Amino acid sequence: MNVYYWLGYHLSQWLARLFFQFRIIHRERMIQTGPAILAMNHQSYFDPPLAGNACDRAIYFLARRSLLSVPVLGWLLPKVNVIPVNQEGIDRSALKAVIQVVKAGNAALVFPEGSRTPDGNLQPALPGVGLVIAKARAPVVPMRIFGAYEAWPIDGKIRLRPITVVIGQPIHFSETDLQDGGRDVYARLSQCVMDAIAAIKLDA
């Protein structure tokens, strides 16, 4: 971790525990070394740093490209491993960047739903995550965050609510699962991951 990531990692963890009773369940399931794709539902702006706290190493994140135009954030985000993504359609350059960092032996966080939930419920998976899985050939760690929507709903104010991240069992796709890549295969892989996320319960 560089100094910026280290500071953000520990500060976000301390603040989350202080104000949101933050906890991580089944941290032992996390893949801490080698290439890995971390896949989590998306409830709020809290999600990326809190997902990152489940990993002992620095991970890469996708974030809206427009955030780089915000003063200070535009300077800081690249230093904490943020890969900018254009949310208008499928940003293939961003997906290629994620594939490259994973192939290089790193971990990257992706949101199969693509954007934050408008109502707190899980949304359908988009095929972009399936593309990353098929090209990176890396195991997937499904994760589910609970309480982040209640703490910071879309277009809402921050409220002090407990937040929990539960880590599921890693998914190792076979070559048969990944062969004949195409949109249908990508969609199937994405949905498989989304189903694994949906199966994770708070009391797991």
C-alpha positions as CSV (number, residue, x, y, z in Angstrom):
1,M,0.0,0.0,0.0
2,N,1.2,3.5,-0.7
3,V,0.8,6.1,2.0
4,Y,-2.4,7.5,0.6
5,Y,-4.1,4.1,0.4
6,W,-2.8,3.2,3.8
7,L,-4.2,6.3,5.4
8,G,-7.6,5.9,3.6
9,Y,-7.7,2.2,4.6
10,H,-7.2,2.8,8.3
11,L,-9.2,6.1,8.5
12,S,-12.2,4.6,6.7
13,Q,-12.1,1.5,9.0
14,W,-11.8,3.6,12.2
15,L,-14.7,5.9,11.2
16,A,-16.9,3.1,10.0
17,R,-16.5,1.2,13.3
18,L,-17.0,4.4,15.3
19,F,-20.1,5.7,13.6
20,F,-21.6,2.7,11.8
21,Q,-20.7,-0.3,14.1
22,F,-19.0,-1.7,11.0
23,R,-18.0,-5.4,10.9
24,I,-16.8,-7.9,8.4
25,I,-18.1,-11.5,8.6
26,H,-16.1,-14.4,7.2
27,R,-13.0,-12.4,6.5
28,E,-11.1,-15.8,6.4
29,R,-12.8,-16.5,3.0
30,M,-11.1,-13.5,1.3
31,I,-8.4,-14.3,-1.2
32,Q,-5.5,-12.3,0.1
33,T,-2.8,-13.1,-2.5
34,G,-2.8,-13.5,-6.3
35,P,-5.4,-12.4,-8.8
36,A,-8.9,-12.0,-7.6
37,I,-12.2,-10.4,-8.5
38,L,-14.2,-9.1,-5.6
39,A,-17.9,-8.7,-6.5
40,M,-20.3,-6.9,-4.3
41,N,-23.8,-5.4,-4.4
42,H,-23.8,-1.6,-4.6
43,Q,-25.8,0.3,-2.0
44,S,-23.9,3.6,-1.3
45,Y,-20.7,5.6,-1.7
46,F,-19.5,3.8,1.4
47,D,-19.2,0.5,-0.4
48,P,-15.8,0.8,-2.1
49,P,-13.7,1.7,1.0
50,L,-15.6,-0.7,3.2
51,A,-15.1,-3.6,0.8
52,G,-11.4,-2.7,0.6
53,N,-11.2,-3.1,4.4
54,A,-12.0,-6.8,3.9
55,C,-8.6,-7.3,2.2
56,D,-5.2,-7.1,3.8
57,R,-3.7,-5.7,0.5
58,A,-4.5,-2.7,-1.7
59,I,-7.2,-3.4,-4.2
60,Y,-8.4,-1.5,-7.3
61,F,-11.8,0.2,-7.6
62,L,-14.0,1.5,-10.4
63,A,-15.4,5.0,-9.9
64,R,-17.4,7.4,-12.1
65,R,-15.1,9.4,-14.4
66,S,-16.9,12.6,-13.4
67,L,-15.5,12.4,-9.9
68,L,-12.0,13.1,-11.3
69,S,-13.2,16.6,-12.2
70,V,-14.0,17.3,-8.5
71,P,-11.3,19.4,-6.8
72,V,-9.0,17.3,-4.6
73,L,-10.8,14.0,-5.6
74,G,-9.3,14.3,-9.1
75,W,-5.8,14.4,-7.5
76,L,-6.5,11.8,-4.8
77,L,-8.5,9.0,-6.5
78,P,-5.8,7.8,-8.8
79,K,-3.5,7.5,-5.8
80,V,-5.8,5.1,-4.1
81,N,-6.1,2.8,-7.1
82,V,-9.3,4.2,-8.7
83,I,-9.9,3.3,-12.3
84,P,-12.3,5.9,-13.9
85,V,-15.3,4.5,-15.7
86,N,-17.9,6.2,-18.0
87,Q,-21.3,4.9,-16.8
88,E,-22.9,5.8,-20.1
89,G,-23.1,2.3,-21.6
90,I,-20.2,-0.2,-21.4
91,D,-16.8,1.5,-20.9
92,R,-14.6,-1.1,-22.5
93,S,-11.4,0.9,-21.7
94,A,-12.2,0.7,-18.0
95,L,-13.0,-3.0,-18.2
96,K,-9.7,-3.6,-20.0
97,A,-7.9,-1.8,-17.2
98,V,-9.6,-4.0,-14.6
99,I,-8.6,-7.1,-16.6
100,Q,-5.0,-6.0,-16.8
101,V,-4.6,-5.3,-13.1
102,V,-6.2,-8.6,-12.2
103,K,-4.0,-10.5,-14.7
104,A,-1.0,-8.8,-13.0
105,G,-1.8,-10.6,-9.8
106,N,-3.9,-7.9,-8.1
107,A,-7.4,-7.8,-6.7
108,A,-10.1,-5.5,-8.1
109,L,-13.6,-4.7,-6.8
110,V,-16.5,-4.7,-9.2
111,F,-20.2,-4.1,-8.8
112,P,-22.3,-6.6,-11.0
113,E,-25.3,-4.2,-10.8
114,G,-23.2,-1.4,-12.3
115,S,-24.6,1.4,-10.1
116,R,-26.1,2.1,-6.7
117,T,-29.5,0.6,-5.9
118,P,-32.3,3.1,-6.0
119,D,-34.4,1.3,-3.4
120,G,-32.1,-0.9,-1.3
121,N,-32.9,-4.1,-3.3
122,L,-30.5,-6.1,-5.4
123,Q,-30.6,-5.1,-9.1
124,P,-30.1,-7.3,-12.2
125,A,-26.5,-8.1,-13.1
126,L,-24.9,-6.5,-16.2
127,P,-22.6,-8.4,-18.6
128,G,-19.5,-6.3,-17.9
129,V,-18.5,-8.4,-14.9
130,G,-18.8,-11.6,-16.9
131,L,-16.5,-10.1,-19.5
132,V,-13.9,-9.4,-16.8
133,I,-14.2,-12.9,-15.4
134,A,-13.9,-14.6,-18.8
135,K,-10.8,-12.5,-19.8
136,A,-9.0,-12.4,-16.4
137,R,-9.5,-16.0,-15.6
138,A,-9.4,-15.2,-11.9
139,P,-11.5,-16.6,-8.9
140,V,-14.4,-14.4,-7.8
141,V,-15.1,-13.6,-4.2
142,P,-18.8,-12.7,-3.8
143,M,-19.5,-10.2,-1.0
144,R,-22.7,-8.6,0.2
145,I,-23.0,-5.3,2.1
146,F,-25.9,-4.8,4.5
147,G,-27.1,-1.5,6.0
148,A,-25.2,0.9,3.7
149,Y,-28.4,1.9,1.9
150,E,-30.0,2.7,5.2
151,A,-26.9,4.7,6.2
152,W,-26.6,6.6,3.0
153,P,-29.5,6.1,0.5
154,I,-29.2,7.4,-3.0
155,D,-30.3,11.1,-3.0
156,G,-30.5,10.9,0.8
157,K,-28.7,12.1,3.9
158,I,-26.2,10.1,5.9
159,R,-27.7,8.4,8.9
160,L,-26.0,6.4,11.7
161,R,-27.0,2.8,10.9
162,P,-25.0,-0.4,11.4
163,I,-23.2,-1.6,8.3
164,T,-21.9,-5.2,7.7
165,V,-20.0,-6.9,4.9
166,V,-20.4,-10.6,4.6
167,I,-17.9,-12.5,2.5
168,G,-19.1,-15.6,0.6
169,Q,-17.2,-18.6,-0.6
170,P,-14.9,-17.9,-3.6
171,I,-16.1,-19.1,-7.0
172,H,-13.7,-20.9,-9.3
173,F,-15.0,-21.0,-12.8
174,S,-13.8,-23.9,-15.0
175,E,-12.5,-23.6,-18.5
176,T,-15.8,-25.0,-19.7
177,D,-17.7,-22.2,-17.9
178,L,-15.5,-19.6,-19.7
179,Q,-15.1,-21.0,-23.2
180,D,-16.9,-19.6,-26.2
181,G,-16.9,-16.1,-24.8
182,G,-19.7,-13.9,-26.0
183,R,-22.4,-11.7,-24.6
184,D,-24.6,-14.6,-23.6
185,V,-21.7,-16.2,-21.7
186,Y,-20.8,-12.9,-20.1
187,A,-24.4,-12.4,-19.0
188,R,-24.5,-15.9,-17.6
189,L,-21.3,-15.5,-15.6
190,S,-22.5,-12.1,-14.2
191,Q,-25.8,-13.6,-13.2
192,C,-24.0,-16.6,-11.5
193,V,-22.1,-14.1,-9.4
194,M,-25.2,-12.1,-8.6
195,D,-27.0,-15.2,-7.5
196,A,-24.1,-16.0,-5.2
197,I,-24.3,-12.5,-3.7
198,A,-28.1,-12.9,-3.3
199,A,-27.5,-16.2,-1.4
200,I,-25.4,-14.5,1.2
201,K,-27.3,-13.8,4.4
202,L,-26.6,-11.4,7.2
203,D,-26.5,-14.2,9.7
204,A,-24.2,-16.4,7.5
